[in-house]
């Protein structure tokens, strides 16, 4: 029996890999324009990092993490999201002692054990940015602006920005009390997971996907109605900053991000093109995460963006991803002398940055030309004994069959 890829994973073959290369290069470009610098963190971390960082009342920690003991008896978890690892690296490298803010971006694989569906796999890939060291809402607006600009550059125009505030340590207890009072008469109707959240973090119940729980929370108190003076001021400032940038948004009090570390700003970019799973990018502020993971009391803000979901949306919108990179020239040869000459020419062209190919299966001339067509070569050059002796080559345009004579020295410029 043939061995297949594990459920929830997907091979990225050349027919699609050029699309990934395109969005990755564009992602690096826009992050550089915004002053974010790349970081890379390990695929796996100590399990405690995600329990402390992501939160033990989240679906991720409770149901979805790939956790195992290594040969040294240490509990290890495959990275389920990018922020906790970025914070750990920030602390471990003592970057908090440098001039702030610190602005990171990353492009990483993440792992969650959940039901595979459109745009969501067990191994998935994520873009993310983090801005550590500033509590100013200018940073929140900048993070949102980067996400907005990137999505529009990728041709994703059928999106809406939804923003909210999830409060802080001062005002959240008031909302928690009101929410618990609202849900207490409905406690028996909640799923077992949400019953366990009732005392620790009842706001997580608002994010449950269970139909029974969705019904139970209808009309529940919303955090926006309980914001303290500081949170209300910051939320108003964020709205003012977005208005100044000309970025449209919808205030959505139902936003509850899927991670426990969020404070104040929470936002999502939402599309209706792929059904119920409509969030393509989401993030917010996390003013206590760095401290909770073992660093100084320092704020942060950022977002994560799923690459699979982004690619789905771009394909639905007919994006060309910069086009497939096909050979600029294919060299066909006839005879032993021509073969050796062609190999030298092939290497010379490639050393000058030309995408050049020749047949490595040594087909006959007709087979070589069919192969050139299959590859989608822009030009062909045919090398025989006459070309070897004269150094004069015939360059054929495969789109219109026009031919020109060029010397070997002129070939690169002609292409």
Residue pairs with C-beta under 8 A, 6 or more apart in sequence:
5 11
6 122
7 116
7 122
8 113
8 114
8 116
8 121
8 122
8 123
9 121
9 122
9 123
10 121
10 123
12 20
16 311
18 321
18 322
18 324
18 325
19 311
19 314
19 315
19 321
20 307
20 311
22 321
22 322
23 154
23 307
23 310
23 311
23 314
23 321
24 107
26 150
26 153
26 154
27 105
27 107
27 127
27 150
28 38
28 105
28 107
30 146
30 149
30 150
30 153
31 37
31 38
31 105
31 129
31 146
34 103
34 129
34 142
34 146
35 103
36 103
36 104
36 105
36 129
36 131
36 146
37 103
37 104
37 105
38 104
38 105
38 106
38 107
39 86
39 89
39 104
39 105
39 106
40 106
40 108
41 79
41 82
41 85
41 86
41 88
41 89
41 106
41 108
42 79
42 85
43 78
43 79
43 109
44 76
44 77
44 78
44 79
45 76
45 77
45 79
45 84
45 85
45 88
46 74
46 75
46 76
46 77
47 65
47 67
47 75
47 76
47 77
48 75
49 77
49 84
49 85
49 88
49 293
50 60
50 61
50 65
50 77
50 80
50 81
50 84
51 61
52 292
52 293
53 83
53 84
53 87
53 88
53 261
53 289
53 292
53 293
54 60
54 61
54 80
54 81
54 84
54 259
54 260
54 261
55 61
55 201
55 259
55 260
55 261
56 62
56 260
57 196
57 197
57 200
57 201
57 204
57 260
58 204
58 258
58 259
58 260
59 193
59 258
60 80
60 81
60 112
60 258
60 259
62 193
63 113
63 114
63 193
64 80
64 112
64 113
64 114
65 77
65 78
65 80
65 111
65 112
65 113
66 77
66 78
66 80
66 111
66 112
66 113
67 75
67 76
67 77
67 78
68 75
68 76
68 77
69 75
69 76
70 76
78 110
78 111
79 85
79 108
79 109
79 110
79 111
80 110
80 111
80 112
81 110
81 126
81 259
81 304
82 106
82 108
82 110
82 126
82 128
82 304
83 128
83 130
83 259
83 261
83 286
83 289
83 300
83 302
83 304
84 289
84 293
85 108
86 104
86 106
86 128
86 130
86 302
87 130
87 132
87 289
87 290
87 293
87 295
87 300
88 293
90 96
90 102
90 104
90 130
90 132
90 290
90 295
91 290
91 293
91 294
91 295
95 102
95 132
96 102
96 132
96 133
96 290
96 295
96 296
96 298
100 132
100 133
100 134
100 298
101 131
101 132
101 133
101 134
101 139
102 130
102 131
102 132
102 133
103 129
103 130
103 131
103 132
104 129
104 130
104 131
104 132
105 127
105 128
105 129
105 130
106 126
106 127
106 128
106 129
107 125
107 126
107 127
107 307
108 125
108 126
108 128
109 123
109 124
109 125
109 126
110 123
110 124
110 125
110 126
111 122
111 123
111 124
112 122
112 124
113 122
114 120
114 122
116 122
117 277
118 274
118 275
118 277
118 312
119 274
119 277
119 306
119 308
119 309
119 312
120 277
120 306
120 308
120 309
121 308
124 306
124 307
124 308
125 306
125 307
125 308
126 304
126 305
126 306
126 307
127 304
127 305
127 307
127 310
128 302
128 303
128 304
128 305
129 143
129 146
129 302
129 303
130 300
130 301
130 302
131 139
131 142
131 143
131 300
131 301
131 302
132 290
132 298
132 299
132 300
133 298
133 299
133 300
134 299
134 301
135 287
135 299
137 234
137 237
137 238
137 241
137 265
138 241
139 301
140 238
140 241
140 264
140 265
140 284
140 285
140 301
141 238
141 241
141 242
141 245
141 247
143 283
143 301
143 302
143 303
144 161
144 163
144 242
144 247
144 267
144 303
145 242
145 245
145 247
147 269
147 281
147 283
147 303
147 305
148 161
148 247
148 269
150 305
151 159
151 269
151 280
151 281
151 310
154 310
154 313
154 314
154 319
155 314
155 317
155 318
155 319
156 271
156 280
156 310
156 313
156 314
156 317
157 317
158 271
158 272
158 273
158 317
159 269
159 270
159 271
159 280
160 249
160 250
160 269
160 270
160 271
161 242
161 247
161 248
161 249
161 250
161 267
161 268
161 269
161 270
162 249
162 250
162 251
162 252
162 255
162 267
162 268
162 269
162 270
163 238
163 239
163 242
163 249
163 250
163 251
163 252
163 255
163 265
163 266
163 267
164 223
164 224
164 251
164 252
164 253
164 254
164 255
164 266
164 267
165 223
165 224
165 227
165 231
165 232
165 234
165 235
165 264
165 265
165 266
166 172
166 203
166 223
166 255
166 256
166 257
166 262
166 263
166 264
166 266
166 284
167 175
167 223
167 226
167 227
167 228
167 231
167 263
167 264
168 228
168 230
168 231
168 263
168 264
168 287
169 263
169 288
170 228
170 230
170 231
171 223
171 226
171 227
171 228
171 231
172 203
172 223
172 226
174 226
175 203
175 221
175 222
175 223
175 225
175 226
176 202
176 203
178 221
178 226
179 202
179 203
179 205
179 206
179 220
179 221
180 198
180 199
180 202
182 219
182 220
182 221
183 190
183 198
183 202
183 205
183 216
183 217
183 220
186 216
187 195
187 198
189 212
189 213
189 215
189 216
190 198
190 205
190 212
190 213
190 216
191 208
191 210
191 212
191 213
193 208
194 204
194 205
194 208
194 210
194 213
197 204
197 205
198 205
201 260
203 223
203 256
204 256
204 260
205 213
205 216
205 217
206 217
206 220
206 254
206 256
207 256
207 257
207 258
208 214
208 217
222 253
222 254
223 253
224 235
224 251
224 253
225 253
227 235
231 264
234 264
234 265
235 264
235 265
238 265
239 249
239 251
242 249
249 267
252 268
255 266
255 267
255 268
256 266
257 266
257 268
257 282
257 283
257 284
261 286
261 288
261 289
261 292
262 284
262 285
262 286
263 284
263 285
263 286
263 287
263 288
264 284
264 285
264 287
265 284
265 285
265 301
266 282
266 283
266 284
266 285
267 282
267 283
267 284
267 303
268 279
268 281
268 282
269 279
269 280
269 281
269 282
270 278
270 279
270 280
271 278
271 280
271 313
272 278
273 313
273 316
274 309
274 312
274 313
274 316
277 309
280 305
280 306
280 309
280 310
280 313
281 303
281 304
281 305
281 306
282 303
282 304
283 301
283 302
283 303
283 304
284 301
284 303
285 299
285 300
285 301
286 299
286 300
286 301
286 302
287 299
287 300
288 297
289 300
290 296
290 297
290 298
290 299
290 300
291 297
291 298
314 321
324 376
325 355
326 355
326 375
326 376
326 377
326 378
327 355
327 356
327 357
327 372
327 375
327 376
327 377
327 378
328 354
328 355
328 356
328 377
328 378
328 379
328 415
329 349
329 354
329 355
329 356
329 357
329 377
329 378
329 379
329 380
329 381
329 395
329 411
329 415
330 356
330 357
330 358
330 368
330 371
330 372
330 375
330 377
330 379
330 380
330 381
331 342
331 345
331 346
331 356
331 357
331 358
331 380
331 381
331 383
332 358
332 359
332 365
332 368
332 369
332 372
332 380
332 381
332 382
332 383
333 339
333 341
333 342
333 358
333 368
333 382
333 383
333 384
334 365
334 382
334 383
334 384
334 385
335 384
335 385
337 385
337 388
338 383
338 384
338 385
338 387
338 388
339 362
341 383
341 387
341 388
342 358
342 383
343 358
345 381
345 383
345 408
345 411
346 356
346 357
346 358
349 356
349 411
349 412
349 415
350 356
352 412
354 412
354 415
357 372
357 375
357 377
358 368
359 367
359 368
359 371
363 371
365 382
369 380
372 380
372 398
373 398
377 398
378 397
378 398
378 399
378 415
379 395
379 396
379 397
379 398
379 415
380 395
380 396
380 398
381 393
381 394
381 395
381 396
381 411
382 394
382 396
383 393
387 393
387 394
391 407
391 408
392 405
392 406
392 407
393 405
393 406
393 407
393 408
393 411
394 403
394 404
394 405
395 403
395 404
395 405
395 406
395 411
395 414
395 415
396 402
396 403
397 403
404 414
406 414
